[in-house]
Amino acid sequence: MPSGRVHNLINVATYSVLAAGVLLAARQDLLTVTPVQALSFSLAFFAGTLLLSPDLDLADGGGVDSQRRWGVLGVLWVPYGWLFRHRGLSHTWLLGPLTRLLYLGLWGLLFLGLVRFLWPEAPLPRVPQPVSLKVVLPLVLGYYLSQWLHLIADGVWPGHGWRQLRRKVGGRKRGAARSR
């Protein structure tokens, strides 16, 4: 399993190759990427790489680079480490990245609720309407790509975790049906 530094190098190298490819394709008029799309993809990719690593499931030990990058707010990731065992659900291809976003969103809602409670007239941020797929899609792609590169480097493939989840939901292990 690569160190956090190696994971970051893999992601930065992949980003560099991808950016060069997109620039080349754009110069050849094969692809059109707006500055907002490029920025959205890049911000999501580097947030996923540097701040929202799948290894935050180890945050209860305090030795995770992603947790340290949060500074004093890194303590918010300790309960995440309690909730998810390492290489469990947090290391699945679709739900793993989603758990970190939902967890972060929960803290955001708690913070906004506290602000609203303490300062009822506070101007709260609003999501611009309508939300364009041209902005959201690069955000999602950038974030998920950063997560998938981490999982590939760890040797975790798309089916990881689903077999265990099916067994838990089904309530039986393989040999249990034959023993009756």
C-alpha positions, 0 to 999 in steps of 0.5 A: 500500500503506497504512502500518502506522499506516493498517492499524491504523486500518482494523482498529480502525475495523472492530473498533469498528463490529463491536463496536457491531453485536454489542452492538446485536444482543445487546440485541435478543436476536438474538445471544448472546455470552459475556464469554469469547467477546468477550474471546477474539475481542478478544485474538486480533483485536488480537494479529493486528493489532498483533503478528502482522501479515502484514508480519512478512515484512519483519522482516529489515529491522527496520522493521516496527511489529509486530516493534518491539512485540515489544521485544527478542523482535522479533529472533525474527521476523528468520528469518521475514523470511528464510523468506518474501518480501514478499507471497508465501505470508505474504500468502495468506488461509489459509496466511499467517496460519497460517505466523505461528502455526506459526512462533510455536508453533515458538519456543514449543516450543523455549522449553519444550524448553529449560526442560524441559532446564534445569529438568526438574521445572518445572511446564509450562502445560497446555491445559484439557480439553476445549477448547471450540469456543465459546472456540476459534472466537472466537479463530480468527475474531478472528485471521483477520479482523485478517489479512484486513483487512490483506490487503484494504487491501493489495489482496490477494484470496483467490486471491493466491498460489495461481496461482504455487503451482500453477505451481510444483507443476505444474512448468510455465508456461503456454506450456511445453506448447504449445512441444513 
